[in-house]
Amino acid sequence: MQNPPPSVARLVAIKAIHTVIWAFFVVCILAIWVFALRGDYAHAALAIGIVLVEVLVLILNGWNCPLTAVAARYTDGRHDNFDIYLTEWLARQTKLILGTLYVAGIALTLAQWSNASL
């Protein structure tokens, strides 16, 4: 069996890394909800802060993940999921879906914390 060209192997590695990082942030966003509902505001704040760092990276990079530019070096494809192992639809909608869950998780955390403080 012949090895794939180096560019294909690099693209596969980048897509795998990108997918793992994406999953990490999904877990962080969902954890905000769990922590808020459990009244664990310190951990909710930590998860909010971790995701906020990613949001700042995206903002500074024109709302694109830096790995997208790296993946673009190894393929001419530019479909919504060329740089990550997600369905094309999910790759296209991920900022909207996760952004909504993130902001709502922050609102939930603040509401729960405010109610606990009364």
JOLINBEL-V58116 format. One record per backbone hydrogen bond with DSSP energy under -1.0 kcal/mol. NH is the residue of the N-H (numbers start at 0). CO is the residue of the C=O. Records with the same first field share a line. If there is no record, write none. Layout:
# JOLINBEL-V58116
NH = CO + CO
This chain:
# JOLINBEL-V58116
8 = 4
9 = 5
10 = 6
11 = 7
12 = 8
13 = 9
14 = 10
15 = 11
16 = 12
17 = 13
18 = 14
19 = 15
20 = 16
21 = 17
22 = 18
23 = 19
24 = 20
25 = 21
26 = 22
27 = 23
28 = 24
29 = 25
30 = 26
31 = 27
32 = 28
33 = 29
34 = 30
35 = 31
36 = 32
37 = 33
39 = 34
40 = 38
43 = 39
44 = 40
45 = 41
46 = 42
47 = 43
48 = 44
49 = 45
50 = 46
51 = 47
52 = 48
53 = 49
54 = 50
55 = 51
56 = 52
57 = 53
58 = 54
59 = 55
61 = 58
62 = 57
67 = 64
69 = 65
70 = 66
71 = 67
72 = 69
73 = 70
81 = 78
85 = 83
90 = 86
91 = 87
92 = 88
93 = 89
96 = 92
97 = 93
98 = 94
99 = 95
100 = 96
101 = 97
102 = 98
103 = 99
104 = 100
105 = 101
106 = 102
107 = 103
108 = 104
109 = 105
110 = 106
111 = 107
112 = 108
113 = 109
114 = 110
115 = 111
116 = 112
